[in-house]
Amino acid sequence: MPISSNINKLENDLSIFAVQQLKENIIPFWLKNSIDYNNGGFYGRIDEDNRADENSDKGLILNARILWTFSAVSRILNHPEYTNIAERAYDYILKYFYDSSNKGFYWKLDYKGNLKDTKKQIYALAFVIYALSEYYQLSGNKDCLKKAIETFEIIEQHSFDNKLNGYLEAFSKDWKLIEDLRLSDKDMNEKKTMNTHLHILEAYTNLYRVYKNDQLREKIKNLLNVFSKYIINKSDYHYELFFDEYWNVKSDKISYGHDIEGSWLMLEAAYVIGDKDLIVKYKEIAVAMANACLPGINPSGALSHDVERGKSVFSKDVEWWVEAEAVVGFYNAYQVSGKTDFLLSANKITTFITDYVVDHKKGEWNNLVSITGELVRGHDKAGFWKCPYHNARMCLELMSRTSK
């Protein structure tokens, strides 16, 4: 088969995979299983056998990601049922999570919608901006856009470090810096993290699509410069993960999942603000970071989650979201560079996803599988962190990119 024909087939396979997963697997699962008709909004947790925990707490991240997903999918596929879910998510977030007195959004509710944890985690607020700006593109709801802008302004007022640059992690209800800054118990308790900065960048980029504000544009440029100056390790093109307020590195782990996700999100930001110099710069960085992730593909064809720097022992299990971001990141690197190794890697990972990660009987993707593809039981099908955003976005990205 000629090389061009083989490339066309590989890209066509990606397109078919994306459409099938989105329309026949991911979205139907959330429509069927996630809606909490008794207490409002969506269940806080669904186990691997699709059993909803009706008494599970409801987290801001899950609800914001549901809002983003169904807004984006409805906007692209123009489906009224998807729009209804987006409206449901928007109404629930504004009614129960929004702090009308101090501004911003709370971290967690109980299953009935009562406040459970009132902290303001900047990572989560970034996802609210990401979701609200997407919902505005779908609905044209001006109040929604106002809330997105207000949240951007409150982050800049309280979280931005005017002296040392970057963003601090977490605050109390009334915007005092708290002692436990961690996003989860897996994280280090440090004042600045790669992860929060990446998702602020993602959120601000989406907001800029609908709010062409000079300050917002400068903040996006500044974030890209923060990544270049502090977060990307130029010796190996992996992210540093945790920092103190002075940008001293506090960890020595490589996160392949965040590296490959960030490789395309940073370039997207440069494109959206239309900065030609940054586009050139982040094209080079996207390819360099994707290339640095290739050794993280294990013999089964999946991208490992993480590894200690200087070691070759892969993380034990394969996480669903890493595979979704790997497909987009490697395909993006192929589009930028024309190097077929990236395209082949993207296709290899979709094969692993299809064979081992997709739950062909009960829908959606399994949360965790072993390095050889066996299901690791005891993990949510939907929950505080297991949301429809990574894999649904992967599908939308592939559908858009392969159509071009």
C-alpha positions as CSV (number, residue, x, y, z in Angstrom):
1,M,0.0,0.0,0.0
2,P,1.4,3.4,-0.9
3,I,2.4,5.6,2.1
4,S,-0.2,8.3,1.3
5,S,-3.0,5.6,1.2
6,N,-1.8,4.1,4.5
7,I,-1.8,7.5,6.1
8,N,-5.3,8.2,4.8
9,K,-6.5,4.9,6.3
10,L,-4.9,5.6,9.7
11,E,-6.6,9.0,9.8
12,N,-9.9,7.6,8.7
13,D,-9.6,4.9,11.4
14,L,-9.2,7.7,14.0
15,S,-12.2,9.5,12.7
16,I,-14.4,6.3,12.8
17,F,-13.2,5.5,16.3
18,A,-14.0,9.0,17.5
19,V,-17.5,9.1,16.0
20,Q,-18.4,5.6,17.3
21,Q,-17.1,6.2,20.8
22,L,-18.8,9.6,21.2
23,K,-22.2,8.8,19.7
24,E,-22.6,5.1,20.6
25,N,-20.7,4.7,23.9
26,I,-19.7,7.8,25.9
27,I,-22.7,10.1,25.6
28,P,-25.3,7.4,25.8
29,F,-23.8,6.2,29.1
30,W,-24.1,9.6,30.7
31,L,-27.6,10.2,29.4
32,K,-28.8,6.9,30.8
33,N,-26.9,6.6,34.1
34,S,-25.8,10.0,35.5
35,I,-29.0,12.0,36.1
36,D,-30.2,12.3,39.7
37,Y,-33.9,12.7,39.3
38,N,-34.6,12.5,43.1
39,N,-32.1,15.2,44.4
40,G,-31.3,17.2,41.3
41,G,-28.3,17.5,39.1
42,F,-26.2,14.3,38.6
43,Y,-25.1,11.4,40.8
44,G,-21.8,12.0,42.5
45,R,-20.6,8.5,41.9
46,I,-21.4,5.5,39.7
47,D,-19.4,2.3,40.3
48,E,-17.8,0.0,37.6
49,D,-21.1,-2.0,37.4
50,N,-23.1,1.1,36.6
51,R,-24.7,1.3,40.0
52,A,-25.3,4.8,41.2
53,D,-24.4,5.7,44.8
54,E,-27.3,8.0,45.5
55,N,-25.8,9.3,48.7
56,S,-22.4,10.2,47.3
57,D,-21.1,13.8,47.6
58,K,-21.3,16.0,44.5
59,G,-18.1,17.7,43.3
60,L,-17.7,20.9,41.4
61,I,-15.2,19.3,39.0
62,L,-17.6,16.6,37.8
63,N,-20.5,19.0,37.4
64,A,-18.3,21.6,35.5
65,R,-17.0,18.9,33.2
66,I,-20.5,17.6,32.5
67,L,-21.5,21.1,31.6
68,W,-18.5,21.5,29.3
69,T,-19.0,18.1,27.6
70,F,-22.7,18.4,26.8
71,S,-22.3,22.1,25.8
72,A,-19.5,21.2,23.4
73,V,-21.2,18.0,22.0
74,S,-24.6,19.7,21.6
75,R,-22.9,22.7,19.8
76,I,-21.2,20.4,17.3
77,L,-23.9,17.8,16.9
78,N,-26.9,20.0,17.4
79,H,-28.9,17.6,19.5
80,P,-31.7,19.0,21.8
81,E,-31.3,16.2,24.4
82,Y,-27.7,17.1,24.8
83,T,-28.7,20.8,25.2
84,N,-31.1,19.8,27.9
85,I,-28.3,18.1,29.9
86,A,-26.1,21.2,29.5
87,E,-28.9,23.4,30.8
88,R,-29.5,21.0,33.7
89,A,-25.8,21.2,34.6
90,Y,-25.6,25.0,34.3
91,D,-28.7,25.5,36.5
92,Y,-27.4,23.1,39.1
93,I,-24.0,24.7,39.3
94,L,-25.4,28.2,39.6
95,K,-28.0,27.3,42.1
96,Y,-25.9,25.1,44.5
97,F,-22.2,25.7,43.9
98,Y,-22.1,29.5,43.4
99,D,-21.1,31.7,46.3
100,S,-23.2,34.8,45.7
101,S,-21.6,36.6,48.7
102,N,-17.9,36.1,48.1
103,K,-18.0,35.1,44.5
104,G,-16.4,31.9,43.1
105,F,-17.7,28.4,43.5
106,Y,-17.6,25.8,46.3
107,W,-15.7,22.6,46.1
108,K,-18.2,20.0,47.3
109,L,-21.9,19.4,48.2
110,D,-23.6,16.5,49.8
111,Y,-26.0,14.4,47.7
112,K,-28.9,16.7,48.5
113,G,-27.1,19.9,47.5
114,N,-26.1,21.1,50.9
115,L,-22.6,22.6,51.3
116,K,-20.0,20.0,52.3
117,D,-16.7,21.8,51.6
118,T,-16.7,25.6,50.9
119,K,-13.0,26.0,49.9
120,K,-12.2,27.7,46.6
121,Q,-9.8,25.5,44.7
122,I,-8.5,27.4,41.7
123,Y,-8.2,24.3,39.6
124,A,-11.9,23.7,39.9
125,L,-12.8,27.4,39.3
126,A,-10.8,27.1,36.1
127,F,-13.0,24.3,35.0
128,V,-16.1,26.4,35.7
129,I,-14.7,29.1,33.4
130,Y,-14.0,26.5,30.8
131,A,-17.5,25.1,31.1
132,L,-19.4,28.5,31.2
133,S,-17.6,29.8,28.2
134,E,-18.5,26.6,26.3
135,Y,-22.1,26.9,27.4
136,Y,-22.2,30.5,26.3
137,Q,-21.1,29.4,22.8
138,L,-24.1,27.0,22.8
139,S,-26.8,29.1,24.5
140,G,-25.8,32.8,24.1
141,N,-26.8,33.2,27.7
142,K,-25.4,36.6,28.7
143,D,-25.6,35.9,32.4
144,C,-23.5,32.8,31.8
145,L,-20.8,34.9,30.2
146,K,-20.9,37.4,33.0
147,K,-20.3,34.6,35.5
148,A,-17.3,33.4,33.5
149,I,-15.8,36.9,33.3
150,E,-16.5,37.4,37.0
151,T,-14.7,34.1,37.9
152,F,-11.7,35.1,35.7
153,E,-11.5,38.4,37.6
154,I,-11.8,36.8,41.0
155,I,-9.0,34.4,40.2
156,E,-6.8,37.3,39.1
157,Q,-7.7,39.3,42.3
158,H,-7.0,36.6,44.8
159,S,-4.9,33.8,43.2
160,F,-2.4,35.6,41.0
161,D,1.0,36.2,42.6
162,N,1.8,39.8,41.7
163,K,5.3,39.5,43.1
164,L,6.6,36.1,41.8
165,N,4.1,35.3,39.0
166,G,1.8,32.4,38.7
167,Y,-1.2,31.3,40.6
168,L,-1.7,30.0,44.2
169,E,-3.7,26.9,44.7
170,A,-6.5,27.1,47.2
171,F,-8.5,29.5,49.5
172,S,-11.2,29.6,52.1
173,K,-14.7,30.6,51.4
174,D,-13.8,34.2,52.0
175,W,-10.5,34.1,50.0
176,K,-7.9,33.5,52.7
177,L,-5.0,31.2,51.7
178,I,-5.5,27.8,53.4
179,E,-2.9,25.4,54.8
180,D,-4.0,22.3,52.9
181,L,-3.6,23.3,49.3
182,R,-3.8,19.9,47.8
183,L,-6.1,19.0,44.9
184,S,-6.2,15.4,46.1
185,D,-4.4,13.1,48.5
186,K,-2.1,12.1,45.6
187,D,-0.6,15.6,45.4
188,M,2.1,17.5,47.2
189,N,1.0,20.3,49.5
190,E,2.7,23.1,47.5
191,K,1.6,26.6,46.7
192,K,2.0,26.3,42.9
193,T,1.4,23.3,40.6
194,M,1.8,22.5,36.9
195,N,-1.7,21.1,36.9
196,T,-3.6,24.2,38.0
197,H,-1.6,26.4,35.7
198,L,-2.4,24.1,32.7
199,H,-6.1,24.2,33.4
200,I,-6.2,28.0,34.0
201,L,-4.5,28.3,30.6
202,E,-7.1,25.9,29.1
203,A,-10.0,27.9,30.7
204,Y,-8.7,31.3,29.8
205,T,-8.2,30.2,26.2
206,N,-11.8,29.0,25.9
207,L,-13.0,32.3,27.5
208,Y,-11.0,34.3,25.0
209,R,-12.9,32.7,22.2
210,V,-16.0,34.6,23.4
211,Y,-14.5,37.5,25.3
212,K,-11.8,39.3,23.3
213,N,-10.4,41.2,26.2
214,D,-6.9,42.7,26.2
215,Q,-6.2,41.8,29.8
216,L,-7.3,38.2,29.3
217,R,-5.1,38.0,26.2
218,E,-2.1,39.2,28.2
219,K,-2.8,36.8,30.9
220,I,-2.8,33.9,28.4
221,K,0.5,35.2,27.0
222,N,1.9,35.4,30.5
223,L,0.8,31.8,31.3
224,L,2.6,30.5,28.2
225,N,5.7,32.4,29.3
226,V,5.3,30.8,32.8
227,F,5.3,27.4,31.2
228,S,8.4,28.2,29.2
229,K,10.3,29.8,32.0
230,Y,9.4,27.6,35.0
231,I,7.3,24.5,34.2
232,I,8.9,22.9,31.1
233,N,12.2,21.3,31.9
234,K,14.3,22.2,28.8
235,S,16.7,19.3,29.4
236,D,14.1,16.6,28.8
237,Y,10.9,18.4,27.7
238,H,8.8,17.1,30.5
239,Y,6.8,19.2,32.9
240,E,8.0,19.9,36.4
241,L,5.0,19.2,38.6
242,F,5.1,21.0,42.0
243,F,6.7,24.2,43.2
244,D,6.9,26.5,46.2
245,E,5.9,30.1,45.8
246,Y,9.5,30.9,44.6
247,W,9.3,28.4,41.7
248,N,11.7,26.0,43.4
249,V,10.9,22.5,42.0
250,K,9.6,20.1,44.7
251,S,9.2,16.8,42.8
252,D,11.1,14.6,40.5
253,K,8.4,12.6,38.7
254,I,7.5,12.7,35.0
255,S,3.7,12.7,34.3
256,Y,3.4,11.5,30.7
257,G,-0.4,12.1,30.8
258,H,0.0,15.8,31.6
259,D,2.9,16.2,29.3
260,I,1.0,15.0,26.3
261,E,-2.1,16.8,27.2
262,G,-0.3,20.1,27.8
263,S,1.7,19.7,24.5
264,W,-1.4,20.4,22.5
265,L,-3.3,22.7,24.9
266,M,-0.4,25.2,25.0
267,L,-0.3,25.3,21.2
268,E,-4.0,25.8,21.1
269,A,-3.7,28.8,23.4
270,A,-1.1,30.4,21.1
271,Y,-3.4,29.8,18.1
272,V,-6.5,31.2,19.8
273,I,-4.8,34.5,20.8
274,G,-3.2,34.7,17.3
275,D,0.3,35.3,18.4
276,K,2.6,34.3,15.5
277,D,5.8,34.1,17.5
278,L,4.2,32.0,20.2
279,I,2.6,29.7,17.6
280,V,6.1,29.0,16.1
281,K,7.5,28.5,19.6
282,Y,4.8,26.1,20.8
283,K,4.8,24.1,17.6
284,E,8.4,23.2,18.4
285,I,7.6,22.6,22.0
286,A,4.5,20.4,21.1
287,V,6.7,18.2,19.0
288,A,9.5,18.0,21.5
289,M,7.2,17.1,24.3
290,A,5.4,14.5,22.2
291,N,8.7,13.0,21.2
292,A,9.7,12.9,24.9
293,C,6.5,10.9,25.7
294,L,7.2,8.2,23.1
295,P,9.4,6.2,25.5
296,G,6.4,6.1,27.9
297,I,4.4,3.9,25.6
298,N,4.6,0.5,27.2
299,P,4.8,-2.8,25.2
300,S,1.1,-3.2,25.2
301,G,0.7,0.0,23.2
302,A,-0.7,2.3,26.0
303,L,0.9,5.4,27.4
304,S,2.0,5.0,31.0
305,H,0.8,7.6,33.5
306,D,4.1,8.5,35.1
307,V,7.7,7.4,36.0
308,E,10.4,8.6,38.3
309,R,13.0,10.7,36.4
310,G,16.0,8.6,35.5
311,K,14.1,5.3,35.8
312,S,12.6,3.0,33.2
313,V,10.0,1.4,35.4
314,F,6.5,2.3,34.1
315,S,3.6,3.1,36.4
316,K,1.8,-0.1,37.3
317,D,-1.6,0.5,35.8
318,V,-3.1,2.4,32.8
319,E,-5.5,5.3,33.5
320,W,-8.3,6.1,31.0
321,W,-7.7,9.8,30.8
322,V,-4.0,9.5,29.9
323,E,-4.9,7.4,26.8
324,A,-7.5,9.9,25.7
325,E,-5.1,12.8,25.9
326,A,-2.3,10.7,24.3
327,V,-4.4,10.2,21.2
328,V,-5.0,13.9,20.7
329,G,-1.4,14.9,21.7
330,F,0.3,12.5,19.4
331,Y,-2.1,13.3,16.5
332,N,-1.4,17.0,17.1
333,A,2.3,16.3,16.9
334,Y,1.8,14.5,13.6
335,Q,-0.2,17.4,12.2
336,V,2.5,19.8,13.2
337,S,5.6,17.8,12.2
338,G,4.3,15.3,9.5
339,K,6.2,12.6,11.4
340,T,4.3,9.3,10.9
341,D,5.7,7.9,14.2
342,F,3.2,10.1,16.0
343,L,0.3,9.1,13.8
344,L,1.2,5.4,14.3
345,S,1.4,6.0,18.1
346,A,-2.1,7.6,18.2
347,N,-3.5,4.7,16.3
348,K,-1.8,2.1,18.5
349,I,-3.3,3.7,21.6
350,T,-6.8,3.7,20.1
351,T,-6.4,0.0,19.6
352,F,-5.5,-0.5,23.2
353,I,-8.4,1.7,24.2
354,T,-10.8,-0.4,22.1
355,D,-9.4,-3.7,23.3
356,Y,-9.1,-3.0,27.0
357,V,-10.3,0.4,28.2
358,V,-13.8,0.6,26.6
359,D,-16.5,-1.2,28.6
360,H,-18.2,-2.8,25.7
361,K,-21.0,-4.4,27.8
362,K,-22.0,-1.5,30.2
363,G,-20.8,1.5,28.3
364,E,-18.2,4.3,28.9
365,W,-14.5,3.6,29.6
366,N,-13.1,1.6,32.5
367,N,-11.2,3.8,34.9
368,L,-8.1,1.7,35.4
369,V,-6.7,-1.4,33.7
370,S,-3.4,-3.2,34.2
371,I,-0.4,-2.7,31.9
372,T,-1.6,-5.8,30.0
373,G,-5.2,-4.8,29.8
374,E,-6.9,-6.6,32.8
375,L,-9.6,-4.5,34.5
376,V,-8.5,-3.2,37.9
377,R,-11.7,-3.4,40.0
378,G,-12.8,-1.0,42.7
379,H,-12.7,2.3,40.7
380,D,-15.5,4.6,39.7
381,K,-17.1,4.6,36.2
382,A,-18.2,8.1,37.1
383,G,-17.2,10.1,40.1
384,F,-15.4,13.1,41.5
385,W,-12.6,12.7,39.0
386,K,-14.1,10.3,36.4
387,C,-15.9,12.6,34.1
388,P,-16.9,12.6,30.4
389,Y,-14.5,15.4,29.5
390,H,-11.2,13.8,28.5
391,N,-12.6,11.1,26.2
392,A,-15.5,13.1,24.8
393,R,-13.1,16.0,24.0
394,M,-10.7,13.5,22.4
395,C,-13.6,12.5,20.1
396,L,-14.5,16.0,19.2
397,E,-10.8,16.9,18.6
398,L,-10.3,13.9,16.3
399,M,-13.6,14.6,14.4
400,S,-12.5,18.2,13.8
401,R,-8.9,17.5,13.0
402,T,-9.5,14.6,10.6
403,S,-12.2,16.4,8.8
404,K,-9.6,19.0,7.8
